[in-house]
């Protein structure tokens, strides 16, 4: 989904996903809330996880408190 | 004189060019696309139509992309996604899909794999050296929610694909899975489906009395 730019800022879709995991949620739950296709959600959540913005536990994703700069969409 | 088979070169070539097979798990991949990095596993739980085209900024491919974009809403109603591929860079893909939108008004809503290293094209046997050694042919791979390859279509460089057939194929596969039936030639949703053929003489004798529309014991149909 390309949620994080080379400068480390979030794209609009990245921000959308980050907002959707303010509370722990599975990828299908995020897809339902955001209306995004499940493949995009899985790809995007993986990218946000690698960027250290969210964490996954037992299939549920949640936003981490301390993240890099946001915006730049 | 040593033969190629004895050196193992033939076997090695066969392995490298082996085409995927129906009913087997589709080859896994992770690829750079116009929508970021995508894995085959990201589509688990839904249907995927992975298709290749020869090259960006070419005429037949452009008409096909417009065609795929137009059936995309109907595919999503069927829980099916599209994923394109060619041996072009992601920058070329981005420029091309932007050009299509600018010139025709059609937005390309699905991702396109930039398969410059040919890893996905090779795994799926998309390059047909008899046609071109540098481009992928017009291939379509239908992968089910369990990651199993269910159908393949191969078209040559010269001939654009039929979008109605791709929709019909998805409908037919889903009808087969839902109702445990087969579908006859040129079947369309709403038309009769084929009841599984009896496998014993006893079942064959009983079949004609089961109330189906039968030509004979081995060809019986019913409403889906």
Interface residues (C-beta under 8 A of the other chain):
Chain A: X1 X2 X3 X28 X37 X38 X39 X40 X42 X43 X44 X46 X47
Chain B: X35 X36 X37 X38 X39 X41 X42 X43 X45 X46 X48 X76 X81
